[in-house]
Amino acid sequence: MKQIDPLEISNQNLHKLLLGGVAPRPIAFASTIDKDGRPNLSPFSFYNVFGVNPNTLIFSPSRRGRDNTTKHTFENLKEVPEVVLNAVSYKMVQQMSLSSTEYAKGVNEFEKAGFTQVESVKVKPFRVEESPLQFECKVREIIETGGKAGSGNLIVCEIVFIHLDENILDENGAIDPDKIDLVGRMGGDYYVRTSGSVKFTVPKPLTTLGIGVDSLPATVRLSKYLTGNDLGQLGNLENLPSVAEIENLKKEFVNPELFDNEEKVHLYAKSLIEVGKPYEALKILMIKNSD
């Protein structure tokens, strides 16, 4: 494995490494306004949520790496500490990218990118009408992390009003990832989106106590054919199959010659895990172990 001391590589290369390795990142499409009332709109992918009581969103309009100058968003927030953080859906990603062009101060990116600016309810900056989810925020704190080229400027925000397109909700009133179709940033020119087959679910083990990978039989735990993800699902089961369950399966199994070949057994079990049947997979794996 390659080893890197961050103090021994250039800021530019470290920046590329971080953008590629800390991903995908949500996008804060930040609308601000300066003291003269001129709007600014710009996307930032150093962004996330950090609590609900008080609700806390943080994004970072970092200092430019090439010349250590600050961005108009950051300058505006120093003058008017309010911001609207608009979610970015796939259908607006090209316009969002256009708005990131470094136009001169005072140029309205709403107009340049073809977005519709809408008045907010509790803050001065405008909202992006095309965005399916908009957070009106007050800035609680600005933390300048270094003052050097590439340093972050953490904008700690509190949501004071929310606008949400009801068409992005599922039948239970929760945001449907396919309907909102958010995009996220990766390294280089790469993005990801939340709709389609690229997403998957991993149930949180909040109400169960998994047996753990360490409780699996050694023949399973040290399998050459099962991946870490496979073992993770087996370890998340609440108990090992009983001797009676394994014996019954041996009697009922329609293809007993399968158990004469370890590779076939493990690959068959793997196929069961992939279709959401880890308990059945573990019973198959433990038949060989019980012989």
C-alpha positions as CSV (number, residue, x, y, z in Angstrom):
1,M,0.0,0.0,0.0
2,K,1.3,3.4,-0.9
3,Q,2.2,5.7,2.0
4,I,1.8,9.4,1.8
5,D,2.8,12.2,4.3
6,P,0.4,15.1,3.5
7,L,3.2,17.5,4.4
8,E,5.4,16.1,1.6
9,I,3.0,16.5,-1.4
10,S,1.7,19.6,-3.0
11,N,-1.6,21.2,-1.9
12,Q,-2.9,20.6,-5.4
13,N,-2.2,16.8,-5.3
14,L,-3.5,16.5,-1.7
15,H,-6.7,18.3,-2.8
16,K,-7.2,15.9,-5.7
17,L,-6.6,12.9,-3.4
18,L,-9.2,14.2,-0.9
19,L,-11.8,14.9,-3.5
20,G,-11.4,11.4,-4.9
21,G,-11.3,9.7,-1.6
22,V,-13.9,11.5,0.4
23,A,-16.8,11.0,-1.9
24,P,-19.6,11.1,-2.9
25,R,-20.2,14.5,-1.3
26,P,-23.6,16.3,-1.2
27,I,-23.8,19.7,-2.8
28,A,-24.7,23.0,-1.1
29,F,-26.0,25.3,-3.8
30,A,-25.6,28.4,-1.8
31,S,-27.5,31.6,-2.5
32,T,-26.2,34.7,-0.8
33,I,-26.5,38.5,-1.1
34,D,-24.1,41.3,-0.4
35,K,-24.7,44.5,1.5
36,D,-25.8,46.3,-1.7
37,G,-28.5,43.6,-2.3
38,R,-26.7,41.9,-5.2
39,P,-27.3,38.1,-5.3
40,N,-24.7,35.4,-5.8
41,L,-25.2,31.7,-6.4
42,S,-22.5,29.1,-6.2
43,P,-22.2,25.3,-5.4
44,F,-19.9,23.8,-2.7
45,S,-19.3,20.1,-2.1
46,F,-17.7,20.5,1.3
47,Y,-21.1,20.3,2.9
48,N,-23.1,18.2,5.4
49,V,-25.6,18.1,8.3
50,F,-24.2,18.0,11.8
51,G,-27.2,17.8,14.2
52,V,-30.9,18.6,14.6
53,N,-31.1,20.2,18.1
54,P,-30.0,22.8,17.2
55,N,-30.3,21.9,13.5
56,T,-26.8,22.5,12.0
57,L,-25.7,22.5,8.4
58,I,-22.1,23.4,7.6
59,F,-20.5,24.1,4.3
60,S,-17.1,25.6,3.3
61,P,-16.4,28.2,0.6
62,S,-12.7,27.5,0.9
63,R,-9.9,29.9,0.0
64,R,-8.6,29.5,-3.5
65,G,-5.6,27.4,-3.7
66,R,-3.9,29.3,-6.5
67,D,-3.8,32.7,-4.9
68,N,-5.3,32.5,-1.4
69,T,-8.2,34.8,-2.3
70,T,-11.7,34.3,-0.9
71,K,-14.9,33.6,-2.8
72,H,-17.8,36.0,-3.3
73,T,-20.0,33.7,-1.2
74,F,-17.7,34.0,1.8
75,E,-17.4,37.7,1.4
76,N,-21.2,38.1,1.2
77,L,-21.7,36.1,4.3
78,K,-19.4,38.4,6.2
79,E,-21.7,41.3,5.1
80,V,-25.1,39.5,5.4
81,P,-24.9,36.4,7.5
82,E,-27.8,34.6,5.8
83,V,-27.9,31.9,3.1
84,V,-30.2,29.6,1.2
85,L,-28.8,26.1,0.7
86,N,-30.6,24.6,-2.3
87,A,-30.5,20.9,-3.0
88,V,-29.2,20.0,-6.5
89,S,-31.2,17.4,-8.5
90,Y,-30.0,15.7,-11.7
91,K,-32.2,17.8,-14.0
92,M,-30.4,21.0,-12.9
93,V,-26.8,19.7,-12.6
94,Q,-25.6,21.3,-15.9
95,Q,-26.9,24.7,-14.9
96,M,-25.5,24.3,-11.4
97,S,-22.1,23.6,-12.9
98,L,-22.3,26.7,-15.1
99,S,-23.0,28.8,-12.1
100,S,-19.7,27.8,-10.6
101,T,-17.9,29.9,-13.3
102,E,-15.9,32.6,-11.7
103,Y,-17.8,35.6,-12.9
104,A,-16.9,39.0,-11.7
105,K,-18.3,40.3,-8.4
106,G,-21.8,41.6,-8.9
107,V,-22.7,39.3,-11.8
108,N,-26.0,37.5,-11.1
109,E,-25.4,33.7,-11.5
110,F,-29.1,33.1,-11.4
111,E,-29.3,34.9,-14.7
112,K,-26.1,33.4,-16.1
113,A,-27.2,29.9,-15.4
114,G,-30.8,30.4,-16.3
115,F,-32.3,29.8,-12.8
116,T,-35.4,31.5,-11.3
117,Q,-34.8,33.5,-8.2
118,V,-37.6,33.4,-5.7
119,E,-38.0,35.6,-2.6
120,S,-37.4,33.8,0.7
121,V,-39.6,33.9,3.8
122,K,-37.2,34.6,6.6
123,V,-33.9,35.5,5.0
124,K,-32.7,38.1,2.4
125,P,-31.0,35.8,-0.2
126,F,-33.2,34.3,-2.9
127,R,-34.1,30.7,-3.4
128,V,-33.6,28.6,-6.5
129,E,-37.1,27.8,-7.7
130,E,-35.9,24.8,-9.7
131,S,-34.4,23.1,-6.6
132,P,-36.7,20.5,-5.0
133,L,-35.6,21.3,-1.5
134,Q,-34.5,24.6,-0.1
135,F,-33.2,25.5,3.4
136,E,-33.3,29.1,4.5
137,C,-30.5,29.6,7.0
138,K,-29.1,32.0,9.5
139,V,-25.3,31.9,9.9
140,R,-24.5,31.1,13.6
141,E,-20.7,31.1,13.2
142,I,-17.9,31.4,10.7
143,I,-14.7,29.5,11.4
144,E,-11.7,30.2,9.4
145,T,-9.5,27.1,9.6
146,G,-6.2,28.5,8.6
147,G,-6.2,31.6,6.4
148,K,-3.8,29.9,4.0
149,A,-4.3,29.0,0.3
150,G,-6.8,26.1,0.2
151,S,-7.9,26.6,3.8
152,G,-11.5,25.9,4.7
153,N,-14.0,28.5,5.9
154,L,-16.7,26.7,7.9
155,I,-20.1,28.3,7.7
156,V,-22.2,27.0,10.5
157,C,-25.8,27.5,9.6
158,E,-29.1,27.0,11.4
159,I,-32.2,26.3,9.3
160,V,-35.0,28.8,9.9
161,F,-37.4,27.8,7.1
162,I,-37.7,24.9,4.7
163,H,-39.3,24.6,1.2
164,L,-40.0,21.1,-0.2
165,D,-41.6,19.9,-3.4
166,E,-44.3,17.4,-2.4
167,N,-43.6,15.5,-5.5
168,I,-40.3,14.1,-4.1
169,L,-42.1,12.3,-1.2
170,D,-43.1,8.7,-1.0
171,E,-46.4,7.3,0.3
172,N,-45.1,7.6,3.9
173,G,-44.1,11.2,3.6
174,A,-40.4,10.6,3.5
175,I,-38.1,11.8,0.7
176,D,-37.9,9.2,-2.0
177,P,-34.3,9.1,-3.4
178,D,-35.5,8.3,-6.9
179,K,-37.9,11.1,-7.0
180,I,-35.6,13.8,-5.6
181,D,-32.7,12.4,-7.8
182,L,-30.0,14.3,-6.0
183,V,-26.5,14.5,-7.4
184,G,-23.2,14.3,-5.5
185,R,-19.6,15.2,-6.3
186,M,-16.7,12.9,-6.6
187,G,-13.1,13.6,-7.8
188,G,-12.3,15.3,-11.1
189,D,-15.4,15.8,-13.3
190,Y,-17.3,12.8,-11.8
191,Y,-20.8,13.0,-10.2
192,V,-23.2,10.4,-8.9
193,R,-27.0,10.5,-8.6
194,T,-29.5,8.9,-6.2
195,S,-31.8,7.4,-8.7
196,G,-31.6,4.1,-10.6
197,S,-29.7,0.9,-9.8
198,V,-26.6,2.6,-8.5
199,K,-28.1,2.8,-5.0
200,F,-28.5,0.0,-2.5
201,T,-29.6,-0.5,1.1
202,V,-27.7,-1.7,4.2
203,P,-30.1,-2.1,7.2
204,K,-28.8,-0.4,10.3
205,P,-28.3,-2.9,13.2
206,L,-30.1,-0.7,15.7
207,T,-32.6,-3.2,17.1
208,T,-30.7,-6.4,16.7
209,L,-27.5,-7.8,18.1
210,G,-25.5,-9.6,15.5
211,I,-23.5,-12.7,16.4
212,G,-20.4,-11.1,14.7
213,V,-18.0,-12.5,12.2
214,D,-15.9,-13.9,15.0
215,S,-18.7,-16.3,15.9
216,L,-18.9,-17.9,12.4
217,P,-17.2,-21.3,11.9
218,A,-13.6,-21.0,10.8
219,T,-14.4,-22.7,7.5
220,V,-16.9,-19.8,6.8
221,R,-14.9,-17.0,8.3
222,L,-11.7,-17.9,6.3
223,S,-13.5,-18.7,3.1
224,K,-11.7,-17.9,-0.1
225,Y,-15.0,-17.3,-1.9
226,L,-16.9,-15.0,0.4
227,T,-16.2,-11.3,0.5
228,G,-16.1,-9.0,3.5
229,N,-19.6,-7.8,2.6
230,D,-20.8,-11.4,2.6
231,L,-19.3,-12.1,6.0
232,G,-20.7,-8.8,7.3
233,Q,-24.2,-10.0,6.4
234,L,-23.7,-13.4,8.0
235,G,-22.2,-11.7,11.1
236,N,-25.3,-9.5,11.4
237,L,-27.5,-12.5,11.9
238,E,-28.9,-12.8,15.5
239,N,-28.0,-16.5,15.9
240,L,-26.4,-19.5,14.3
241,P,-28.6,-22.2,12.8
242,S,-29.4,-24.9,15.2
243,V,-28.2,-28.5,14.8
244,A,-31.8,-29.6,14.1
245,E,-32.2,-27.0,11.3
246,I,-29.0,-28.2,9.7
247,E,-29.9,-31.8,9.9
248,N,-33.4,-31.1,8.4
249,L,-31.8,-29.3,5.5
250,K,-29.4,-32.2,4.9
251,K,-32.4,-34.5,4.6
252,E,-34.4,-32.2,2.4
253,F,-31.7,-30.8,0.1
254,V,-32.4,-31.8,-3.5
255,N,-28.8,-31.7,-4.6
256,P,-26.7,-33.4,-1.9
257,E,-23.7,-33.9,-4.3
258,L,-23.1,-30.2,-4.0
259,F,-21.5,-30.7,-0.7
260,D,-18.7,-32.8,-2.2
261,N,-17.1,-29.5,-3.5
262,E,-16.2,-26.7,-1.2
263,E,-16.1,-24.1,-3.9
264,K,-19.5,-25.0,-5.2
265,V,-20.9,-24.9,-1.6
266,H,-19.5,-21.5,-0.9
267,L,-20.5,-20.0,-4.3
268,Y,-24.0,-21.3,-3.9
269,A,-24.2,-19.8,-0.4
270,K,-22.8,-16.5,-1.8
271,S,-25.7,-16.5,-4.4
272,L,-28.2,-16.8,-1.5
273,I,-26.6,-13.9,0.3
274,E,-26.8,-11.8,-2.8
275,V,-30.6,-12.3,-3.0
276,G,-31.1,-11.4,0.7
277,K,-31.1,-14.9,2.2
278,P,-28.0,-14.9,4.6
279,Y,-29.6,-17.3,7.1
280,E,-30.3,-19.9,4.5
281,A,-26.7,-19.3,3.2
282,L,-25.3,-20.0,6.6
283,K,-27.2,-23.2,7.0
284,I,-25.8,-24.4,3.7
285,L,-22.3,-23.4,4.8
286,M,-22.7,-25.2,8.1
287,I,-23.8,-28.5,6.6
288,K,-20.3,-29.2,5.4
289,N,-19.0,-28.1,8.8
290,S,-21.3,-30.5,10.6
291,D,-20.0,-33.6,8.7
